[in-house]
Amino acid sequence: MHPIDESIQRSRRDFLTSSASGLGLAALASLLQADGALAEPLQELKLTNPLAPKPPHFAPRAKRCIFIFLAGAPSQIDLFDPKPKLNELHGQPLPESMTKNVRFAFIQKETAVLMGSPRKFKPYGECGMELSDFLPHLGTCADDIALIRSLYTTQFNHHPGQLMMNTGVPRFGRPSIGSWLNYGLGSESQDLPGYVVLTAGRGTSGGASNWSSGFLPSTYQGVLFRSQGNPVLNLGHPPGVTTEMERATLDGLLDLNRQRFTAEGDEEINSRIAAYELAFRMQMAAPELIDLSDETAETRAAYGVDRPDAKIKAHRAGGPGQYAQFATNCLLARRLIERGVRYVNLYHASWDHHSNLNSELAFNAGMADQPVAALIKDLKQRGLLDETLVVWGAEFGRTPLGENRGGRKLNTGRDHHPYAFSVWMAGGGVRGGQVVGRTDELGWSIEEEPIHVNDFQATLLHLFGLNHLKLTYNFRGLNVRLTNQGGKVIKKLLA
């Protein structure tokens, strides 16, 4: 007998107790249990939920992550890594031996010269961390920050660089960090996805491939939220459709999907069922999430959600309203992790300053400095920072050489630089108030503690109690992991 025919002939009791129908009923059972209407716990009923919390490999230091990704790549030389010697040698060429085998995105080697930075750096906090005058608010958080000045990657163009930083390899089809975390640990949220993406600006080069679930079930992929209107397009009820009508429709789909799963055993069908049920619950939870009316005036002012854009001529930031949008996303990130979301990606583009660096970076840094610092302080004040990892990163850094393509007479920007750049981490088990790694006096190469992107990713997983060598998924006969190209935990970063 065909499996579907066999399924149709099952009794009502068989249907309710079958393991195949378990995932579809998991959401209903969990709601009943929360209301006290179902005494028997989910694990005794053997109902499966792909996002149910799972134990880590060892005791975690972090439970949630907010990863602020500044696509396009900020200039570390102008924000995080002061180079007085570079200023002394401004306008001079590098020796040919240093650039002979180096690939650039746009720089013409023959006429390239060093470009100093007009930024003023000063020490902040008890740790004395030196930061740029573009980051005064972030400076007040210096003692909570672990600044890495010695990260490097193998990619010098945006899309592969973003894939490398987010998925561990510079190729399509691999799961992002957020997908791996939700696969390994599940999510504590009942009514929101375990992995949420917030965007501002022009959009990243990598687009949705940066938050893809790759070969993992689609349950684990990032869900793109909007900061106004419906958080997810088509989430609300169509005109004339009631909640009861939608529930009846979903029950019908559940029955059909259950029959199909019985016939095929495809885990993507389970993911589909879970997505339908989650979307039904999100119709109430998501609008409440983006309603900031319950936030105090002091909180809104601290994040700067009502700020106008700075009156600086900047074309790459993504159009008007960026200051308010980025600040709102930072505040939404806090609200998301408060509601149990495991991983929040906050993307902004673009920081790709090949020209007009001083004004463009002034605009972007002014946009990000205040709300990111407010996020750290807000999490700390609420007792959330100890278990929430906050990351500031990008796909690579910028050259100490000025951009000189197209016969430009003036160098006003910097090219892509994968050989040495800066990122930072705060909270979530990180030992703050320290600088890790050192670049040479020009900011060209790393002199102390080189940290590969995969090392950074291994360390991030470690903070969540996950051994990066053991967090694997069998794909086409191979046990694949986030750090397949290598990776080691940087113990110095751990509290």
N, C-alpha and C positions, 0 to 999 in steps of 0.2 A: 504493500500500500504506500502511496506517495506520502511523504511526511506531512504535507499540508492537509491532505484528507484525513490522515490519522489525527492530526491536531484538532480538526473541526469536530471529530467524534468524541473527543474527551469530555468527561463530565465536568460540571462546574467545580467540584471539589478538586479534580485533577488540575484544572486551570489555575485555581487560586494557590495551590501548593507546589506547582511545578517550578523548578529552578529557572527555566527559560523565561517565565514571566516575572521573575524576581526583580530584575533591574527596573522594569517599568513601574513596579509597585513600590520601589524603594523610597521615592519622594513622598508618596502618600503615607507609607508606613512611618517615615521619620516625622512627618507632621503630626500624625496621630499620637506617636510616642511623646512628642514634645508637649502635646496638649493633655497628656495623661490618659488618653483613650486607648493606648496600646501598651500594656504592661511588659510584654515580652520584648527584650532588646533585639535590635536588628541582627546581631551576629547569631542569635539563637534561631532566628527565622531563616538564616542563611541567604538573606537578600544581599545583592551586590550593588555597589555604587562606585563607579570608577573614580570619583573624587572623594571618597570616604577617607578620613585621616588615616595615615599609615605610620608605623613606628620608624624612626631613623635608625641608622646603623649604630650610632652612639649618641650620647647626650648632646643636644644641639645648643648652640649659643644664640642663634637667630631663629625666629619663626616666620618672619615676613621680610620682604625686600621691596624697596622703592628704588628702581634703577633709572636715573636721570641720564638720558642719552642725548648728547648735543651733536647731532649729525652734521657732518661737514668738517668737524675737527677744530676745536678752539686752539689758539696759539698758546702753548705752554710757556713759551719764552716771554710772553706778555701778560701772563696770569699767574703762573705757579713756579717758574724756574728762572730766577734772576741771573743775568750773565753780564756783569760789568766789563769783562774782557771783550765780549762781543761788541759792546758800545765803543770801546777803545779802537777796535779794528773795523769799525763801520766803513763801508765803501771799498774794502780791500778784497781781492779774490782769495779763494781757498787754494792750497797747493793742488796741482793736478792729481797727485797720488791719492788724495782724499775723495775725489769725485770720479776717478777713472772708470770704475766698474759699478757706479751707482746709477740707478734708473730714477728719473724724475717724471712727474706727470706733465709739467709744462716748462720747467726751467731750461734755458739754453746754457749749457755748461761753459761755453767759450767766453761768455760775457757776464756770467753770474758773479755777484759780489755780496759780501756779508752785509746784513742790515741789522743795526742795533735796535733797541727798544726805547722809546721815550717814557715808558712806564716807571713809576717810582715804587719801589718795594720797601716794606717795613715789617718788623717782627710783630707778631700778634700772640696773645695769650701767654701763659706761664712757660709754654714750650718754646716760644720765640720763633714760631713758624713764619717765614717770610712769604708774604702774598702781595699781589699788585694793588695799586691804588684803585683799580677797577673793581675790587672785591672787598670793600670795607665792612659790609654786613657779614660776609662769610668769615672774615677775620675774627669776629667776635666768637666764632665757634671753633677756633683753631685747636683748642685743647680736646675737642671731641673727634677731630679729624686725623686719620692716618693718610698722609699724602705720599703717593708713590711717584717718584720722578724718573723711574727707570723701567717703565713698561715698553715693550717693543712687540712688533707684529711682522708678518711676512708680506703684507699686502699694502700697496701704495695707491690704490684707487678706491673710490668710495664704496661701491656696492660690494666687492669682495671683502673690503675691510670691515664693513658693517656686518656682513655674514660671519666673518671670522670672530668678531667680538661678541656677537649674539649667539652663534651656534657652534663655535669651536673650529669650524673649517670654512674656507672661502668658496663653498659650493652650495647650490640649491638642494633642497630636499632634506635638510637636517633639522632636528628639533632645536628650539631656542632654549636659553637657560631657564626661562619661566616654565616652559613645557616640561623640562627635565625635573624641576622642583615639584611640580604638581603630580607628575608621574611617580616620583619617588616618595612623596609625602602626603599627597592628597590636599584637600582644602578644608579649612574650618568653617567656611561660609556655606550657609544653607540656601541663600536666596540670590547670590551673586556668583559669577564665574570665579574660579580659582586664580585666573590670570587675566588681568585687565590692562588695556593699552590706552593711553591718553596722548593725543598729538596736538602740536601747535606748529605754526610756521608754514614753510613751503612744502613739507613732506620730504621724507628721507629717500635717498637713492635706492635703498633696498626695499622700501615699501613693506608690504605684508610678509615678505620672506624673512624679515627680521623677527617676527613673532609667530612664525609657523610652528606647527607640531611635527612637521616632517613626516617620518615614517611611524611616529607614535599615533595612537588613536586620536581623532580630531577633538575629543573631549579636552585634551590638554593644550590646545592652541590658544593664543591670546585673543581676547574679544575686544574689538575696538569700540570704545565709548566716546560719545560726544559730550562736550561740557555744557551744552544748552539744548533745549528742545528734548525730544525723546533721546535718551542716552544711546539707544540702539535703534537704528532705522526699522520701521515696521513692527516695533515692539508693542505698541498700543492696540486696543481693539479697533477693528474697522467699524465704521458707522453701522449701527443696527445690530451688531453682534454683542451679546451679553457674555458675562463670565461663564454662566451655566451652559450656553451654547458652545463656547470655546472648549469647556471641559468635556462636553460630550464628543466634540470632534476629536480631541486628543485621545479620549478613550478608544474611539474607533481606530485611530492611527496606531495606538498601542497594541491593539489586538492584531492588526495586520503586521506590524513590525515583529511582534512576538512569533507569529506563524513563520515569518521569513527567517527569523533567527533560528528557529527550530530546524528549518530546512537547510540553512547555510552555515550556521555557527560563526558568522562573521562578526567580529568585535565592533566593527564600524556601525552595525545595527544597534548594538548596545549604546554606543556613543550618540547615535541619533535619538534614541529614546530618552536618554539623559538630557540631551539638549532641548528637546521639546518640553520636558517637565521643568527644567531650569528656566526656560523662557517664560513659562506660565507663572512661576513664582516671581520672576524678575519684574513682571508688569506692575507689581506693587512696590518692590524694593528699590528699583532703579530710579523712578521719579523722586522718591524720598531722598535718595543719595545726593542728587544734584541740586536739591532745594537747600540753599545756604541760609535760609531765613532764620534757622536756629543757631547760627554762628553769631557770636557777639561782635559788636562794632570794633572792639579792640583786636579781635582775631582777624577780621577782614582787613583792618588797617595794617596789622603786622605783616600779613602776606602781600598786601598791596593789590587786592582783587579789584579795587576801584580806581587804580592809577591810570592816568593817561599815558600814552607812549611818550618817550623822551623826544624832544624836538631836535633830533639828530638825523641828518640825511643818511639813510641806510636802505639799501634795496634788497638785500638778501634775507632779511628777517622774516618775510612772509606776509607783508601787508599790514594795514592798520589794526590796532587792537591787540597786539602781541603781548604787551605788558599785562593787561588784564587777563588774557587767555592763559598765559603761562602761570601766573599767580593762582588763578582758579584751579588749574590742573594740579598744582602743588597741594592746595587745600583739599581737593578731591582725593588725591593720593592718600592723605592722612585719613579721610573718612572711609576710604575703601579698606585700608588695613584694619581700621577699627571694627569693620564688619566681617572680618575673617578672611579677606582676600589674601592669598599667599604671596602673589608677585604682581607688582604694578610697574609697568614701563611707562615712562614719561619722555616722549620724543619731542625735540624741537629742531627745526632746520630753517636756515642753514647758517653754519659757522665756517663756511668755506671761503675764507678771505684771501683770495688771490690778489686783490687790490683794495684800496680804500680801507686798509686795515684799522687805522686809528679810530675813525668814526664808526665803522661797522661793528668793531669789537666793543667800542664804548656803548653802542646801542644794545647789543646782545647781553653784555655783562651787566649793564644796568637793569635789563629785563629779568635776569636770572638771579642776581646776587641777593636781593632782598627776600624773595619768596623761598629760596632754597634755605637760607639761614633761618627764616621763620619756621620752616618745616622742621628743621633739626631741633630748634628750641621748643616748638610746640609738642613734638614727640617726647622730648625730655621732660617737659613740665607735666605731661599726662602719664608719665611712667612707662612709655611705649618704646623709648629709644633703645633700651637694653636688649630688647628682643626684635627690634626692627633695624635691618641693615639698609643704610642709605648709600647709594653709589652715584658718583658723578664721573661719566666717562664718554669716550668717543672712539672712532675707528682708528685714528692715529694722531700725530701731532703736526707741527708746521716747521719748515726749514729755517735755520738761521740765515740762509741766503734769501735775498730779495727776489721776488717774482720778476722775470725779465722777458717774458714771451712777447711775441708780436712787435718787437722793436721798440718797446716802451723805453722812454728816456728816463723815467723815474721809477724806482722800486717802491711800491706802496702796499705790497702784500707779500704773503709767504706761500710756498708750494707745500705739497703733501710730504710728510716726513714720518716714515714708519719705524725708524731706527731708535728713537728715544722720545717718549712723550709722558705726560702726567695724567693720572687719575687719582681719585681719593675715595675713601670709604669712611663711614661713621656709624656708631651704634652696633647693635647685633653681634657683640662679642669681639669687636675690633679694638685694639689698643690705640686710643686716640692720642693726640698731642705729639706726634712723631712724623719725621720725614724718612722715608725708606728709599734707598738708592740715590745715586749721584751721577749726573752727566758731566761731560768735560766742560772746559771753560767757555766753549762756544755753543754748547747745547747740541752738538752734532751726534755724539755717540755716548754710550754708557760706560762709566768707569767703575761703578760699584753696584753690586746686587742687581744684575739684569733679571727682569721678570717677564717671561713670555706671557702672551694672552692666555694660553692654556694653564699656566701656573696661577694666574689670577682667577680663572674659572674654577680650578681645583680648590683654591682657598675659599672661594665663595661657597661651594658645595660643602666644604668641611665645616664652615660656620653653621650650616644647617644640619649638622650631624650626619652627613652623607660622605662615604668614601668614594671618591670619584672613580676609582678603579673597579668598584663593585656596582655602581649605579649603571646598569647596562640594559639593553633591549635587543632581543634576538631579531635581527633583520637580515633576511636572505642567508640564513645559516651562520651569521657572524654576530658575536656579542659586541654591539656598538655602544660607545659612550660619548659623552660631551667632549672629553679630552683625549680622543683617539690619537692625536698627534703628539701626545706627551703630557706634561704637566706634573707639578709637585706643589704641595702645600707650603706657603710662605709663613713659617712659624712666627716670624717677627711681627706679623700683622695681628696676631691673636692676643687677646687680653689675657 
